[in-house]
Amino acid sequence: MRRLNLVLILTLAVGLVLAACAAPAGEPGASAGAGGESSAVPEPGQGGGGGEGGGDIPTISARSFTGGSAQVHVSGMFTIDQDIAINTAASYGAGDFTWLQYGDSGAETPNALITFGDGDSGALVGVGSVSATGTSIECTWDVAVSDTSVSGTYSCTGVTGYNPDDGSTGTIDIEIAFTADS
């Protein structure tokens, strides 16, 4: 179980590093902006992923989470279509970074992690050893933050899934509607 957690954490870290390295030198990268016009991928702290409904990286105060769930839809290389309860022990806001863990990372059952902070955002979904990571490069989000909750949607198109059991990769799409009560 610990090895699977490590694999998922490393997959997320590698995905974030690869996404950071993907921009051409001299410009932050090109992407479709809101309304379809071309614009640069947001600089750290601006958020918005592809810019189509994304928005700024939300500021979420330091807090613990007491309840919530995520409706997770994944299609492509692997599929998930499930409502997953928040893992309150693994979800928290540190003020400058927030982790929202739904289910148990690395478990045989579906799970999802959404992160916001340090000028970036990411989502990791998995079931068993198969997982996929999306970052602000491929994903968009719409998040509402109040004193008592964080809720919204997170969407990634065409991210790469990985199965370490046989080394296969494939393309997936991710749609998450989530709530996290504090």
C-alpha positions in Angstrom: 0.0 0.0 0.0 2.8 2.4 0.9 4.5 1.6 -2.4 1.3 2.5 -4.3 1.1 5.8 -2.4 4.6 6.6 -3.3 4.0 5.7 -7.0 1.0 8.0 -7.1 2.9 10.9 -5.4 5.8 10.4 -7.8 3.4 10.3 -10.8 1.9 13.6 -9.7 5.3 15.2 -9.1 6.6 14.0 -12.5 3.5 15.3 -14.2 4.0 18.7 -12.6 7.6 18.8 -13.6 6.9 17.7 -17.2 4.1 20.3 -17.4 6.5 23.0 -16.2 9.1 22.0 -18.7 6.7 21.8 -21.7 6.5 25.6 -22.4 8.8 26.8 -25.2 11.7 29.1 -24.2 11.0 32.8 -24.2 7.2 32.5 -23.7 5.0 30.8 -21.1 3.2 28.7 -23.8 0.2 29.1 -26.0 -3.3 28.0 -25.3 -6.9 28.9 -26.1 -8.1 31.7 -24.0 -11.6 32.4 -22.7 -13.9 32.7 -25.6 -11.5 30.8 -27.8 -9.0 33.5 -28.6 -5.3 32.6 -28.4 -3.4 33.7 -25.3 -0.4 32.7 -23.2 -0.8 30.0 -20.6 -1.2 31.8 -17.3 1.9 32.6 -15.4 2.1 31.0 -11.9 -0.5 32.5 -9.7 -3.0 33.2 -12.5 -4.4 29.7 -12.9 -7.0 28.9 -15.5 -5.3 26.0 -17.3 -6.5 26.3 -20.8 -8.3 29.5 -19.9 -11.7 28.1 -20.9 -13.6 28.7 -17.6 -10.5 28.2 -15.4 -9.9 31.3 -13.4 -7.3 32.2 -10.8 -5.7 29.8 -8.4 -8.1 30.1 -5.5 -6.9 31.5 -2.2 -8.0 29.0 0.4 -7.3 29.8 4.0 -5.7 27.3 6.4 -8.3 24.8 7.5 -9.2 21.2 8.0 -12.1 19.6 6.1 -15.0 17.8 7.8 -17.0 16.4 4.9 -17.8 16.5 1.2 -17.6 14.4 -1.9 -16.5 14.3 -5.5 -18.5 13.0 -8.5 -15.6 11.7 -10.6 -16.0 10.8 -14.3 -13.0 9.4 -16.1 -13.1 8.1 -19.7 -10.5 6.7 -22.0 -7.7 4.3 -21.0 -9.5 3.6 -17.8 -12.9 4.6 -16.5 -14.3 5.9 -13.2 -17.9 7.0 -12.7 -18.4 7.3 -9.0 -19.3 9.5 -6.1 -16.3 9.4 -3.7 -16.3 10.7 -0.1 -13.6 13.1 1.0 -10.8 11.6 3.0 -10.8 14.1 5.9 -7.5 12.8 7.4 -5.7 13.4 4.1 -7.4 16.7 3.1 -6.3 20.1 4.5 -5.5 23.6 3.6 -2.2 25.0 4.7 -3.0 28.6 3.7 -0.6 28.6 0.7 -1.4 25.1 -0.5 -4.6 22.9 -0.4 -5.0 19.2 -0.8 -8.4 17.7 -1.4 -8.2 13.9 -1.3 -11.3 11.9 -2.2 -11.0 8.2 -1.3 -7.7 6.6 -0.4 -4.7 7.3 -2.7 -3.4 4.1 -4.3 -6.4 2.0 -3.2 -8.0 -0.6 -5.4 -11.2 1.6 -5.3 -11.4 4.9 -7.3 -9.8 8.0 -5.8 -9.0 11.5 -6.7 -6.7 14.3 -5.5 -7.1 18.0 -6.3 -4.4 20.5 -5.3 -4.3 24.3 -5.4 -1.3 26.4 -4.5 2.2 27.7 -5.3 0.7 29.3 -8.5 -0.5 25.9 -9.9 -3.2 23.4 -9.7 -3.3 19.6 -10.3 -5.6 16.6 -10.3 -4.6 13.0 -9.9 -7.2 10.2 -10.4 -6.6 6.5 -10.0 -8.1 3.1 -9.4 -5.7 0.4 -8.3 -2.3 1.0 -9.7 -3.6 2.8 -12.8 -3.5 6.6 -12.6 -3.4 9.9 -14.5 -2.3 13.4 -13.6 -3.5 16.7 -15.0 -2.1 20.1 -14.3 -3.0 23.7 -15.0 -1.5 23.2 -18.5 -4.3 20.7 -19.6 -7.0 21.4 -17.1 -9.6 24.1 -16.2 -11.5 24.7 -13.1 -14.2 26.8 -11.5 -14.0 27.0 -7.7 -16.0 28.8 -5.1 -14.4 29.4 -1.7 -16.3 30.5 1.5 -15.5 30.4 5.2 -17.2 27.0 5.5 -16.6 25.2 2.1 -14.6 24.8 -1.1 -16.6 23.6 -4.1 -16.4 23.5 -7.8 -15.5 21.6 -11.0 -12.3 20.4 -12.4 -11.9 19.3 -16.0 -8.9 17.8 -17.9 -8.9 16.7 -21.6 -6.4 14.5 -23.2 -4.1 13.8 -20.2 -1.9 10.7 -20.1 -2.9 7.7 -18.0 -0.3 5.2 -16.8 -0.5 1.5 -15.8 2.8 0.5 -14.0 1.8 -3.2 -14.0 2.3 -3.5 -17.8 3.9 -0.1 -18.7 1.1 1.0 -20.9 -0.1 4.5 -21.3 -3.2 6.0 -22.9 -5.3 9.2 -23.1 -8.0 10.0 -20.7 -10.5 12.8 -19.9 -11.3 13.8 -16.3 -14.5 15.6 -15.0 -14.8 16.2 -11.3 -17.5 18.1 -9.4 -16.4 18.4 -5.8 -17.4 19.8 -2.4 -15.2 20.1 0.7 -16.8 21.3 3.9 -14.7 22.9 6.7 
